[in-house]
């Protein structure tokens, strides 16, 4: 009996030890993200690579130069990593397209996060399938989430000692296309907003009731960007004003009096429907800045009601872009003041320093250039055929007269 009791006691101790091991390991494990020994944390935002399984050499050269120049602690892919319509339903081609820009990140041992844009799954390969492939890469910190869309999650950045979270990073799936009759682009839905508010409240509660300073990342900009700008006469187009997009078409907007840095190169293209995401950010009280892509030639910073709205130019040369101002955005956070950030664009003209791709691909993209070239070739063939037919008919008439 005593022997049995000893065995039982040993077994109970073993069970308790095993049950405590994950807790001990969790406490000792270094956090995935933390400020470096100098109290800095660098994020490289890469927007709209939007290429195919045979990527443009300029896209990859620029991406590699961006990575090497930034030496980031985290790379954020801001949506439209691939041009789904040009790839189609092939999972193999989709994975090959993803490999083109993920391999340079993996080769450098960098960690990365990702959100989806409106073109990523447009070829027919689902976001779920693509997310699984992202997660097969070392350094991937992205999660699918359990609310509308794929890729709603948050990442905490810990202090340089790895003990306490200092900054929170939010990632939202801004959707693809709106239901019929509600404009072109989708919007962040209510369950996503509820998830954000509930998670933010829980994080604040763990932080003594104070919101953890945060930064948001998603592909499509919030419609509130138009509220941040001034309505002006159409004559102000000569001074950089743009005509509104979607339901705002016919009204002209200027950022001249509000833009803090960068360029408003085209009309922002948010959803027509305002689902209340920006209002929720204000309610949460944690977000310092929201970072967006989607509009390839916008790299502005526009403050609005306490939150900076920041757009990033595209990196990819397959679809249209800003010519020599293709690039990525480097964001530097500091542990000493996480509510402030520094940012600058890393441009093609500064990183590569060579001529843009042949023809007008540097601005309109290889996709459009190929369509134009095909159209020109078709036109040449038609004209050649017409000339040949005309010559043949003329010769035939001459022979008939003889």
KELO-212020 format. One record per residue (C-alpha): residue number from 1; residue in three letters; x, y, z. Coordinates in steps of 0.02 Angstrom, whole numbers. Example, Ala and Ser with C-alpha at 12.3 -4.5 7.8 and 13.67 -1.06 7.14 Angstrom:
<pts>
PT   seq   type       px       py       pz
PT     1    ALA      615     -225      390
PT     2    SER      684      -53      357
</pts>
This chain:
<pts>
PT   seq   type       px       py       pz
PT     1    UNK        0        0        0
PT     2    UNK      141      120       46
PT     3    UNK      226       80     -119
PT     4    UNK       64      120     -211
PT     5    UNK       49      286     -119
PT     6    UNK      229      331     -164
PT     7    UNK      197      289     -346
PT     8    UNK       36      392     -345
PT     9    UNK      126      540     -263
PT    10    UNK      266      532     -391
PT    11    UNK      139      523     -532
PT    12    UNK       45      675     -462
PT    13    UNK      208      774     -451
PT    14    UNK      250      728     -630
PT    15    UNK       79      786     -690
PT    16    UNK       96      951     -597
PT    17    UNK      271      977     -665
PT    18    UNK      216      944     -844
PT    19    UNK       65     1059     -824
PT    20    UNK      176     1199     -762
PT    21    UNK      308     1180     -898
PT    22    UNK      213     1277    -1034
PT    23    UNK      186     1421     -912
PT    24    UNK      370     1427     -865
PT    25    UNK      424     1416    -1047
PT    26    UNK      299     1549    -1097
PT    27    UNK      369     1667     -965
PT    28    UNK      549     1635    -1018
PT    29    UNK      521     1641    -1207
PT    30    UNK      570     1802    -1294
PT    31    UNK      424     1896    -1372
PT    32    UNK      408     1889    -1561
PT    33    UNK      431     2077    -1577
PT    34    UNK      526     2196    -1465
PT    35    UNK      623     2358    -1469
PT    36    UNK      809     2338    -1498
PT    37    UNK      947     2384    -1375
PT    38    UNK      940     2564    -1437
PT    39    UNK      754     2574    -1402
PT    40    UNK      705     2575    -1585
PT    41    UNK      585     2469    -1687
PT    42    UNK      583     2486    -1876
PT    43    UNK      440     2436    -1990
PT    44    UNK      455     2428    -2179
PT    45    UNK      285     2448    -2264
PT    46    UNK      278     2373    -2438
PT    47    UNK      118     2411    -2532
PT    48    UNK       50     2343    -2695
PT    49    UNK      189     2233    -2764
PT    50    UNK       42     2170    -2868
PT    51    UNK      144     2060    -2984
PT    52    UNK      130     1887    -3063
PT    53    UNK      220     1720    -3062
PT    54    UNK      347     1792    -3185
PT    55    UNK      378     1954    -3091
PT    56    UNK      454     2111    -3163
PT    57    UNK      640     2119    -3126
PT    58    UNK      618     2301    -3071
PT    59    UNK      490     2249    -2939
PT    60    UNK      609     2122    -2861
PT    61    UNK      761     2236    -2875
PT    62    UNK      668     2376    -2788
PT    63    UNK      602     2261    -2651
PT    64    UNK      775     2193    -2615
PT    65    UNK      846     2370    -2610
PT    66    UNK      707     2424    -2491
PT    67    UNK      743     2279    -2374
PT    68    UNK      930     2313    -2373
PT    69    UNK      911     2501    -2348
PT    70    UNK      783     2485    -2208
PT    71    UNK      855     2339    -2109
PT    72    UNK      682     2323    -2029
PT    73    UNK      626     2229    -1876
PT    74    UNK      461     2193    -1964
PT    75    UNK      404     2196    -2145
PT    76    UNK      220     2233    -2175
PT    77    UNK      146     2185    -2343
PT    78    UNK       -1     2303    -2362
PT    79    UNK     -111     2208    -2484
PT    80    UNK     -121     2173    -2671
PT    81    UNK       37     2072    -2661
PT    82    UNK      -15     1985    -2823
PT    83    UNK     -125     2028    -2972
PT    84    UNK     -249     1886    -2958
PT    85    UNK     -339     1915    -3124
PT    86    UNK     -175     1889    -3220
PT    87    UNK     -135     1729    -3125
PT    88    UNK     -305     1644    -3123
PT    89    UNK     -357     1493    -3021
PT    90    UNK     -189     1404    -3022
PT    91    UNK     -129     1375    -2844
PT    92    UNK       44     1334    -2913
PT    93    UNK       57     1498    -3007
PT    94    UNK       -9     1593    -2855
PT    95    UNK      122     1515    -2742
PT    96    UNK      258     1553    -2868
PT    97    UNK      202     1736    -2871
PT    98    UNK      205     1741    -2680
PT    99    UNK      377     1659    -2677
PT   100    UNK      449     1800    -2782
PT   101    UNK      432     1929    -2643
PT   102    UNK      433     1814    -2491
PT   103    UNK      599     1732    -2530
PT   104    UNK      699     1894    -2517
PT   105    UNK      621     1921    -2345
PT   106    UNK      656     1743    -2288
PT   107    UNK      835     1749    -2354
PT   108    UNK      868     1899    -2242
PT   109    UNK      791     1814    -2090
PT   110    UNK      659     1948    -2069
PT   111    UNK      489     1934    -1985
PT   112    UNK      338     1991    -2082
PT   113    UNK      152     2025    -2070
PT   114    UNK       25     2034    -2210
PT   115    UNK     -148     2100    -2251
PT   116    UNK     -248     2068    -2409
PT   117    UNK     -305     2189    -2544
PT   118    UNK     -444     2181    -2672
PT   119    UNK     -339     2096    -2808
PT   120    UNK     -256     1956    -2708
PT   121    UNK     -397     1829    -2723
PT   122    UNK     -475     1901    -2880
PT   123    UNK     -403     1761    -2986
PT   124    UNK     -496     1628    -2888
PT   125    UNK     -368     1566    -2760
PT   126    UNK     -444     1606    -2590
PT   127    UNK     -369     1714    -2456
PT   128    UNK     -377     1564    -2339
PT   129    UNK     -268     1462    -2457
PT   130    UNK     -147     1606    -2479
PT   131    UNK     -137     1637    -2291
PT   132    UNK      -90     1456    -2262
PT   133    UNK       51     1476    -2387
PT   134    UNK      112     1636    -2304
PT   135    UNK      114     1545    -2138
PT   136    UNK      223     1408    -2211
PT   137    UNK      364     1535    -2223
PT   138    UNK      482     1563    -2075
PT   139    UNK      455     1733    -1995
PT   140    UNK      271     1745    -2039
PT   141    UNK      174     1823    -1896
PT   142    UNK        7     1840    -1987
PT   143    UNK     -152     1758    -1923
PT   144    UNK     -317     1726    -2010
PT   145    UNK     -428     1788    -1868
PT   146    UNK     -608     1734    -1840
PT   147    UNK     -709     1885    -1899
PT   148    UNK     -757     1944    -2073
PT   149    UNK     -616     1925    -2198
PT   150    UNK     -446     1844    -2178
PT   151    UNK     -304     1929    -2085
PT   152    UNK     -381     2022    -1938
PT   153    UNK     -255     2012    -1795
PT   154    UNK     -141     2113    -1684
PT   155    UNK       43     2102    -1636
PT   156    UNK      119     2173    -1477
PT   157    UNK      291     2251    -1479
PT   158    UNK      380     2230    -1312
PT   159    UNK      508     2340    -1228
PT   160    UNK      694     2310    -1256
PT   161    UNK      697     2196    -1103
PT   162    UNK      556     2090    -1175
PT   163    UNK      450     2110    -1019
PT   164    UNK      305     2227    -1058
PT   165    UNK      211     2277    -1216
PT   166    UNK      244     2456    -1272
PT   167    UNK      157     2463    -1441
PT   168    UNK       14     2368    -1523
PT   169    UNK        0     2340    -1710
PT   170    UNK     -173     2312    -1785
PT   171    UNK     -202     2223    -1951
PT   172    UNK     -371     2231    -2038
PT   173    UNK     -441     2148    -2193
PT   174    UNK     -522     2296    -2281
PT   175    UNK     -612     2178    -2401
PT   176    UNK     -622     2172    -2589
PT   177    UNK     -779     2230    -2679
PT   178    UNK     -943     2296    -2611
PT   179    UNK    -1112     2212    -2634
PT   180    UNK    -1204     2271    -2790
PT   181    UNK    -1275     2447    -2775
PT   182    UNK    -1159     2500    -2633
PT   183    UNK    -1012     2571    -2729
PT   184    UNK     -857     2480    -2790
PT   185    UNK     -752     2436    -2638
PT   186    UNK     -792     2342    -2479
PT   187    UNK     -773     2409    -2303
PT   188    UNK     -722     2346    -2131
PT   189    UNK     -877     2264    -2058
PT   190    UNK     -959     2280    -1888
PT   191    UNK     -894     2116    -1818
PT   192    UNK     -717     2172    -1860
PT   193    UNK     -747     2336    -1771
PT   194    UNK     -820     2245    -1620
PT   195    UNK     -667     2132    -1615
PT   196    UNK     -554     2285    -1619
PT   197    UNK     -647     2376    -1479
PT   198    UNK     -659     2222    -1368
PT   199    UNK     -476     2177    -1391
PT   200    UNK     -419     2356    -1365
PT   201    UNK     -520     2368    -1204
PT   202    UNK     -444     2206    -1140
PT   203    UNK     -268     2265    -1180
PT   204    UNK     -300     2432    -1095
PT   205    UNK     -367     2344     -941
PT   206    UNK     -207     2241     -931
PT   207    UNK     -110     2404     -950
PT   208    UNK     -185     2484     -796
PT   209    UNK     -331     2560     -890
PT   210    UNK     -221     2656    -1014
PT   211    UNK     -232     2615    -1200
PT   212    UNK      -72     2545    -1274
PT   213    UNK      -14     2661    -1414
PT   214    UNK      -58     2576    -1578
PT   215    UNK      -37     2585    -1766
PT   216    UNK     -159     2513    -1894
PT   217    UNK     -122     2431    -2061
PT   218    UNK     -246     2392    -2201
PT   219    UNK     -256     2401    -2389
PT   220    UNK     -401     2518    -2428
PT   221    UNK     -404     2689    -2346
PT   222    UNK     -550     2742    -2235
PT   223    UNK     -680     2855    -2320
PT   224    UNK     -649     2988    -2187
PT   225    UNK     -498     3041    -2291
PT   226    UNK     -617     3152    -2390
PT   227    UNK     -679     3236    -2231
PT   228    UNK     -498     3278    -2192
PT   229    UNK     -476     3377    -2354
PT   230    UNK     -550     3541    -2413
PT   231    UNK     -688     3552    -2543
PT   232    UNK     -630     3671    -2680
PT   233    UNK     -685     3730    -2854
PT   234    UNK     -639     3620    -3002
PT   235    UNK     -521     3758    -3059
PT   236    UNK     -405     3705    -2916
PT   237    UNK     -356     3550    -3017
PT   238    UNK     -210     3652    -3082
PT   239    UNK     -151     3668    -2902
PT   240    UNK     -160     3483    -2862
PT   241    UNK     -343     3461    -2816
PT   242    UNK     -424     3295    -2864
PT   243    UNK     -600     3248    -2912
PT   244    UNK     -679     3134    -2782
PT   245    UNK     -699     2949    -2814
PT   246    UNK     -860     2848    -2815
PT   247    UNK    -1005     2935    -2730
PT   248    UNK     -895     3090    -2713
PT   249    UNK     -870     3107    -2901
PT   250    UNK     -908     3284    -2961
PT   251    UNK     -838     3363    -2802
PT   252    UNK     -657     3423    -2796
PT   253    UNK     -542     3407    -2647
PT   254    UNK     -377     3487    -2600
PT   255    UNK     -252     3427    -2470
PT   256    UNK     -144     3583    -2484
PT   257    UNK     -192     3654    -2316
PT   258    UNK     -190     3490    -2219
PT   259    UNK      -54     3380    -2294
PT   260    UNK       93     3359    -2177
PT   261    UNK      210     3271    -2299
PT   262    UNK      209     3178    -2463
PT   263    UNK       98     3192    -2616
PT   264    UNK      -85     3177    -2660
PT   265    UNK      -56     3104    -2833
PT   266    UNK     -229     3034    -2867
PT   267    UNK     -403     3032    -2792
PT   268    UNK     -410     2914    -2642
PT   269    UNK     -521     2764    -2678
PT   270    UNK     -609     2715    -2516
PT   271    UNK     -778     2627    -2504
PT   272    UNK     -936     2729    -2529
PT   273    UNK    -1005     2655    -2369
PT   274    UNK     -933     2721    -2206
PT   275    UNK     -948     2575    -2087
PT   276    UNK     -885     2673    -1936
PT   277    UNK     -708     2605    -1928
PT   278    UNK     -623     2773    -1906
PT   279    UNK     -752     2825    -1775
PT   280    UNK     -712     2664    -1682
PT   281    UNK     -526     2705    -1688
PT   282    UNK     -564     2872    -1605
PT   283    UNK     -672     2784    -1477
PT   284    UNK     -534     2659    -1439
PT   285    UNK     -414     2802    -1412
PT   286    UNK     -258     2701    -1450
PT   287    UNK     -218     2723    -1635
PT   288    UNK      -86     2853    -1677
PT   289    UNK      -85     2824    -1866
PT   290    UNK     -168     2716    -1997
PT   291    UNK      -64     2655    -2145
PT   292    UNK     -143     2617    -2314
PT   293    UNK      -97     2566    -2491
PT   294    UNK     -218     2537    -2638
PT   295    UNK     -191     2707    -2719
PT   296    UNK      -23     2681    -2803
PT   297    UNK       36     2861    -2823
PT   298    UNK      -15     2930    -2653
PT   299    UNK      116     2944    -2516
PT   300    UNK       38     3078    -2408
PT   301    UNK       24     3102    -2221
PT   302    UNK     -138     3192    -2177
PT   303    UNK     -181     3216    -1992
PT   304    UNK     -367     3208    -1952
PT   305    UNK     -451     3219    -1783
PT   306    UNK     -299     3156    -1689
PT   307    UNK     -252     3013    -1806
PT   308    UNK     -131     3021    -1953
PT   309    UNK     -195     2947    -2116
PT   310    UNK      -40     2887    -2210
PT   311    UNK      -33     2816    -2386
PT   312    UNK      113     2724    -2466
PT   313    UNK      161     2718    -2651
PT   314    UNK      168     2550    -2739
PT   315    UNK      326     2446    -2757
PT   316    UNK      267     2343    -2907
PT   317    UNK      297     2381    -3091
PT   318    UNK      166     2263    -3162
PT   319    UNK       24     2387    -3131
PT   320    UNK       29     2577    -3136
PT   321    UNK      137     2673    -3014
PT   322    UNK      230     2833    -2976
PT   323    UNK      375     2810    -3096
PT   324    UNK      540     2847    -3010
PT   325    UNK      441     2873    -2849
PT   326    UNK      392     2690    -2836
PT   327    UNK      444     2641    -2661
PT   328    UNK      409     2583    -2484
PT   329    UNK      385     2671    -2318
PT   330    UNK      503     2655    -2170
PT   331    UNK      424     2688    -2000
PT   332    UNK      533     2705    -1845
PT   333    UNK      456     2690    -1672
PT   334    UNK      546     2732    -1511
PT   335    UNK      521     2648    -1344
PT   336    UNK      544     2814    -1254
PT   337    UNK      392     2891    -1341
PT   338    UNK      282     2761    -1428
PT   339    UNK      149     2891    -1467
PT   340    UNK      267     2973    -1592
PT   341    UNK      343     2900    -1749
PT   342    UNK      463     2948    -1887
PT   343    UNK      432     2899    -2067
PT   344    UNK      505     2924    -2239
PT   345    UNK      483     2851    -2412
PT   346    UNK      620     2746    -2491
PT   347    UNK      606     2787    -2676
PT   348    UNK      664     2693    -2830
PT   349    UNK      759     2848    -2888
PT   350    UNK      862     2849    -2728
PT   351    UNK      886     2662    -2704
PT   352    UNK      913     2601    -2881
PT   353    UNK      973     2757    -2971
PT   354    UNK      955     2683    -3145
PT   355    UNK      833     2720    -3284
PT   356    UNK      654     2660    -3270
PT   357    UNK      593     2509    -3370
PT   358    UNK      579     2522    -3558
PT   359    UNK      435     2622    -3629
PT   360    UNK      299     2683    -3513
PT   361    UNK      296     2529    -3401
PT   362    UNK      378     2632    -3264
PT   363    UNK      219     2734    -3248
PT   364    UNK       77     2632    -3322
PT   365    UNK      146     2460    -3284
PT   366    UNK      198     2310    -3387
PT   367    UNK       19     2248    -3390
PT   368    UNK      -48     2402    -3480
PT   369    UNK      106     2413    -3590
PT   370    UNK       81     2233    -3648
PT   371    UNK     -101     2271    -3689
PT   372    UNK      -51     2426    -3787
PT   373    UNK       86     2332    -3880
PT   374    UNK      -37     2193    -3925
PT   375    UNK     -160     2324    -3986
PT   376    UNK      -25     2408    -4089
PT   377    UNK       29     2242    -4163
PT   378    UNK     -151     2200    -4204
PT   379    UNK     -173     2371    -4285
PT   380    UNK      -14     2347    -4387
PT   381    UNK      -76     2176    -4445
PT   382    UNK     -244     2250    -4494
PT   383    UNK     -163     2395    -4587
PT   384    UNK      -39     2277    -4671
PT   385    UNK     -182     2165    -4724
PT   386    UNK     -279     2315    -4790
PT   387    UNK     -129     2376    -4889
PT   388    UNK      -98     2202    -4961
PT   389    UNK     -281     2186    -5009
PT   390    UNK     -281     2358    -5090
PT   391    UNK     -124     2317    -5191
PT   392    UNK     -200     2152    -5244
PT   393    UNK     -361     2236    -5303
PT   394    UNK     -267     2371    -5397
PT   395    UNK     -162     2241    -5487
PT   396    UNK     -317     2140    -5527
PT   397    UNK     -403     2291    -5605
PT   398    UNK     -250     2332    -5710
PT   399    UNK     -246     2155    -5776
PT   400    UNK     -432     2164    -5815
PT   401    UNK     -407     2322    -5919
PT   402    UNK     -278     2236    -6027
</pts>
